[in-house]
Amino acid sequence: MQLVATDQLKDGVTLGEDVRDINGRLLLTKGKSIDVDQIRLLKIWGVPEVQIQETYQAVVSENCEREIQKLIKIEQTVETVFQNLDTHHPAIHRIYKAAI
């Protein structure tokens, strides 16, 4: 388990222990995978940090892998759209790069 600041939490991490507000009210339970809305809730309630089950590096690596896969799909889609154009032409090349 690892302690991670609320501002650095990523979507999909699993909580390592129950999360309570400053008054002791239970906000989220141990073992729950959290999403963006719940991260926002933690920030609103002033929770500075939480314990997560995964190591933070594993979470970052997994999120980076997802982002890389998204970028690959985007690039493939842009290549399909531009397949019949001369991408060596300066104007088209600039539009192509901007689209990616």
Buried (B, 14 or more C-beta within 10 A) or exposed (E): EBEBEBEEBBBBBBBBBBBEBEEEEEBBEEEEEBEEEBBEBBEEBEBEBBBBBBEBEEBEEBBEEEEEEEEEEEEEEBEEEBEEEEBEEEEEBEBBEEEE
